[in-house]
Amino acid sequence: MVEDNVIIGGGVIILPDITIKENSVIAAGSIVTKDVPSDTVVSGFPAKFMMTRKEYEAKKKLFIESKQHKRNKP
């Protein structure tokens, strides 16, 4: 079961009877063999904890801002 506000990357395999809790992120190419807690980012085979969703959003924001800054340089 996949709950609300979950991001699932391309090529992810989720085994049967697995629950992906709300606000989680599954990195591309991961194989999910166990339930994923809410507000968690997992990656790999088998998928393992990488960081919290809060850390993920902070890193994503910094990445986007750095790309925008480079694009706006003369």
C-alpha positions as CSV (number, residue, x, y, z in Angstrom):
1,M,0.0,0.0,0.0
2,V,1.3,3.5,-0.9
3,E,0.0,6.3,1.3
4,D,-0.3,10.0,0.4
5,N,2.4,12.4,-0.7
6,V,4.9,9.7,-1.6
7,I,7.6,10.1,-4.3
8,I,8.6,7.0,-6.2
9,G,11.6,7.2,-8.6
10,G,11.8,5.4,-11.9
11,G,12.4,1.7,-12.0
12,V,11.5,1.0,-8.4
13,I,10.4,-2.4,-7.4
14,I,8.1,-2.7,-4.4
15,L,7.5,-6.3,-3.2
16,P,4.0,-7.5,-2.3
17,D,2.5,-6.6,1.1
18,I,4.8,-3.7,1.6
19,T,3.5,-0.3,3.0
20,I,5.1,3.0,2.0
21,K,4.0,5.5,4.6
22,E,3.1,9.1,3.9
23,N,5.7,11.7,2.9
24,S,8.3,9.1,2.0
25,V,10.7,9.1,-1.0
26,I,11.9,6.0,-2.8
27,A,15.0,6.6,-4.9
28,A,15.1,5.5,-8.5
29,G,16.1,1.9,-9.0
30,S,15.5,0.9,-5.4
31,I,14.0,-2.5,-4.4
32,V,11.8,-2.1,-1.4
33,T,11.7,-5.3,0.7
34,K,10.4,-3.9,4.0
35,D,7.8,-1.3,5.1
36,V,9.0,2.3,4.7
37,P,8.2,4.6,7.7
38,S,6.7,8.0,7.1
39,D,8.9,11.0,6.4
40,T,11.8,8.8,5.3
41,V,14.0,8.6,2.2
42,V,15.3,5.2,1.2
43,S,17.6,4.0,-1.6
44,G,19.3,0.8,-2.8
45,F,18.9,-2.9,-3.0
46,P,17.5,-3.6,-0.6
47,A,16.2,-0.1,0.1
48,K,17.7,1.4,3.2
49,F,17.3,4.6,5.2
50,M,19.3,7.5,3.6
51,M,17.9,10.6,5.3
52,T,14.7,12.2,6.6
53,R,12.2,13.9,4.3
54,K,13.1,17.2,6.0
55,E,16.8,16.7,5.1
56,Y,15.9,15.7,1.6
57,E,13.8,18.8,1.0
58,A,16.6,21.1,2.4
59,K,19.1,19.5,0.1
60,K,16.8,19.7,-2.9
61,K,16.2,23.4,-2.2
62,L,19.9,24.1,-2.0
63,F,20.5,22.2,-5.2
64,I,17.8,24.1,-7.1
65,E,19.0,27.5,-5.8
66,S,22.6,26.7,-6.8
67,K,21.4,25.8,-10.4
68,Q,19.4,29.0,-10.6
69,H,22.3,31.1,-9.3
70,K,24.7,29.6,-11.9
71,R,22.1,30.3,-14.7
72,N,21.7,33.9,-13.7
73,K,25.5,34.7,-13.7
74,P,26.6,37.0,-16.5
